[in-house]
């Protein structure tokens, strides 16, 4: 069995509506020297029957009891045979050129540990939304990752295995099991790893042009989930004080402000004007300079929050997308 050049890791848990599209986007890649490791994370729907129906020899299935997204990614990475590992969540999709462009990028500069791209947003039906992630691509420092997370989402990065292994640890309760993502996090597990790699291990992050990931916004989200996301992010920041205390001391408040602004924009999308105003107010009090650093993104958020105060809920939801065409993570 020859060693593939890229291992694609895809956790699967109750995603029968979307998983076929995700797999099709991998099999449609112009770069074909890959393995696709599908981690069955103990779901109860028909997702795995769909996976098996493809019958492609490059697809490998790993089955486990439910461990959550971080645990499924860890299992997939542990099984990966390639020098590069690409992550794809099973409700997202890739542009056909994604793997080829990241492979060229990583091969051209061996100092790059994490290659990523921007992302387009799609709705439940797979239709493109007027929202995209266009992150900073070069000159990325640990504080940039903490403050703005340019990687953006879990389906955007392609990782150099030798680089991420610097952050590998053994599970505290199952010491035979290798981990990269912290399984204590049900959210914010990705930025926790990115900050550790950059701040504690000096791993270099660099992006490539284009929106090569299609990140699906799944309906049914609740405002309560925004609060949970913020609490998880705060736990990540608390953890970072243990291995990068100076980084958090200097940039923690600004990072918190940008996270609050991001969540305020999500609250706008949910039509929760009161929550959006509260979150954005906290953000501005922590980091008023965001209007100078990112005037357009900050102004559009402020406009959406203001609209929420003067319009009724129905009209507010109807116009929210107009304010958020240039959304950023």
Residue pairs with C-beta under 8 A, 6 or more apart in sequence:
3 81
3 82
4 33
4 34
4 35
4 58
4 81
4 82
5 31
5 33
5 34
5 82
5 83
5 84
5 103
6 31
6 33
6 34
6 35
6 82
6 84
6 85
6 86
6 99
6 103
6 158
7 34
7 35
7 37
7 76
7 77
7 79
7 80
7 81
7 82
7 84
7 85
7 86
8 26
8 34
8 35
8 36
8 37
8 85
8 86
8 87
8 88
8 99
9 37
9 39
9 73
9 76
9 77
9 80
9 85
9 86
9 87
9 88
10 22
10 23
10 26
10 36
10 37
10 38
10 39
10 76
10 87
10 88
10 89
10 90
11 39
11 41
11 69
11 72
11 73
11 76
11 89
11 90
12 19
12 38
12 39
12 40
12 41
12 43
12 47
12 48
12 51
12 72
12 90
13 41
13 42
13 43
13 47
13 66
13 69
13 72
13 90
14 43
14 44
14 45
14 47
15 22
15 43
15 45
15 47
15 90
15 91
16 45
16 46
16 47
16 50
17 91
17 124
18 90
18 91
18 216
19 47
19 50
19 51
19 90
19 91
20 50
21 93
21 126
22 88
22 89
22 90
22 91
22 92
22 93
23 36
23 38
23 50
23 51
23 54
23 59
24 93
25 88
25 93
25 94
25 95
25 96
25 214
26 34
26 36
26 88
26 94
27 36
27 54
27 56
27 58
28 96
29 94
29 96
29 97
29 98
29 99
29 100
30 96
30 97
30 99
30 100
31 99
31 100
31 103
34 58
34 82
34 86
34 99
35 58
35 59
35 60
35 80
35 81
35 82
36 56
36 58
36 59
36 60
37 60
37 61
37 62
37 76
37 79
37 80
38 48
38 51
38 59
38 60
38 61
38 62
39 62
39 64
39 72
39 73
39 75
39 76
40 47
40 48
40 51
40 61
40 62
40 63
40 64
41 64
41 66
41 67
41 68
41 69
41 71
41 72
42 64
42 65
42 66
42 67
43 66
47 90
48 61
51 59
51 61
52 61
60 79
62 75
62 76
62 79
64 71
64 72
64 75
67 74
67 75
67 183
68 183
68 186
69 89
69 154
69 181
69 186
69 189
70 179
70 181
70 182
70 183
70 185
70 186
70 189
71 181
71 183
73 87
73 154
73 180
73 181
73 189
74 177
74 178
74 179
74 180
74 181
74 183
77 85
77 161
77 164
77 178
77 180
78 177
78 178
80 161
82 161
83 160
83 161
83 162
84 102
84 103
84 106
84 158
84 159
84 160
84 161
85 158
85 159
85 161
85 164
86 98
86 99
86 102
86 157
86 158
86 159
87 154
87 155
87 157
87 158
87 159
88 94
88 155
89 153
89 154
89 155
91 216
91 218
92 153
92 155
92 213
92 214
92 215
92 216
93 122
93 126
93 213
93 214
93 216
94 155
94 212
94 213
94 214
95 210
95 211
95 212
95 213
95 214
97 212
98 117
98 212
98 213
99 158
101 117
101 208
101 210
101 212
102 115
102 117
102 158
102 208
102 212
103 158
105 112
105 115
105 206
105 208
106 112
106 115
106 158
106 160
109 206
111 204
112 160
112 204
112 205
112 206
113 159
113 160
113 163
113 164
113 197
113 203
113 204
113 205
114 151
114 157
114 158
114 159
114 160
114 163
114 164
114 194
114 197
114 203
114 204
114 205
114 206
115 157
115 158
115 159
115 160
115 206
115 207
115 208
116 135
116 150
116 151
116 152
116 156
116 157
116 158
116 205
116 206
116 207
116 208
117 156
117 207
117 208
117 209
117 210
117 211
117 212
117 213
118 132
118 133
118 134
118 135
118 152
118 156
118 207
118 209
118 210
118 211
118 212
118 213
119 132
119 133
119 152
119 153
119 155
119 156
119 211
119 212
119 213
119 214
119 215
120 128
120 129
120 131
120 132
120 133
120 211
120 213
120 214
120 215
121 128
121 129
121 131
121 132
121 133
121 214
121 215
121 216
121 217
121 327
122 128
122 129
122 214
122 215
122 216
122 217
123 129
123 216
123 217
123 219
124 216
124 217
124 218
124 219
126 214
126 216
128 214
129 217
129 321
130 321
130 325
131 217
131 321
131 324
131 325
131 326
131 327
132 211
132 326
132 327
133 152
133 153
133 156
133 211
133 215
133 327
133 328
133 329
134 211
134 326
134 328
135 148
135 150
135 151
135 152
135 207
135 328
135 329
136 144
136 148
136 150
136 207
137 150
137 206
137 207
137 208
137 209
138 206
138 207
140 150
140 198
140 204
140 205
140 206
140 207
141 198
142 195
142 198
142 199
142 244
142 247
143 247
143 250
143 251
143 255
144 150
145 151
145 191
145 194
145 195
145 198
145 199
145 205
146 191
146 195
146 199
146 237
146 240
146 247
146 248
146 251
146 252
146 255
147 251
147 254
147 255
147 258
148 258
148 328
148 329
149 190
149 191
149 194
149 329
150 205
150 207
151 157
151 190
151 191
151 194
151 205
152 213
152 215
152 329
153 190
153 213
153 215
153 329
154 190
155 213
155 215
156 212
156 213
156 215
163 197
163 201
163 203
163 204
164 180
164 193
164 197
164 203
166 197
166 201
166 203
167 180
167 193
167 196
167 197
167 200
167 201
167 203
168 178
168 179
168 180
169 178
169 179
169 180
170 176
170 177
170 178
170 179
171 177
171 178
171 179
171 183
180 193
181 189
181 190
181 192
181 193
182 189
182 192
182 193
182 239
183 189
184 235
185 192
185 232
185 235
185 236
186 232
187 228
187 229
187 232
187 233
188 229
188 232
188 233
188 235
188 236
191 233
191 236
192 236
192 239
192 240
194 205
195 236
195 240
195 244
195 247
196 240
196 243
197 203
197 205
198 205
199 240
199 243
199 244
199 247
200 243
200 244
217 269
221 266
221 270
222 270
223 267
223 270
223 272
223 275
226 263
226 266
226 267
226 270
226 272
226 275
226 279
229 263
230 259
230 260
230 263
230 279
233 259
234 256
237 248
237 252
237 255
237 256
240 247
240 248
241 248
241 249
241 252
253 286
253 287
254 286
254 287
254 289
256 286
257 282
257 283
257 284
257 286
257 287
257 290
258 283
258 287
258 290
260 279
260 280
260 282
260 283
260 286
261 279
261 280
261 283
261 290
261 297
261 298
261 301
262 328
262 329
263 279
264 275
264 276
264 277
264 279
264 280
264 283
264 301
264 305
265 276
265 301
265 304
265 324
265 327
267 273
267 275
267 276
267 279
268 276
268 301
268 304
268 305
268 308
268 320
268 323
268 324
269 320
269 321
269 324
271 313
271 316
271 317
271 320
273 305
273 307
273 308
273 309
273 311
273 313
273 316
274 308
276 304
276 305
276 308
277 305
277 308
277 309
280 301
280 302
280 305
283 290
284 290
284 291
290 298
291 298
291 299
294 328
296 326
297 326
297 327
297 328
300 323
300 324
300 325
300 326
301 323
303 323
304 320
304 323
304 324
307 316
307 319
307 320
307 323
308 316
311 319
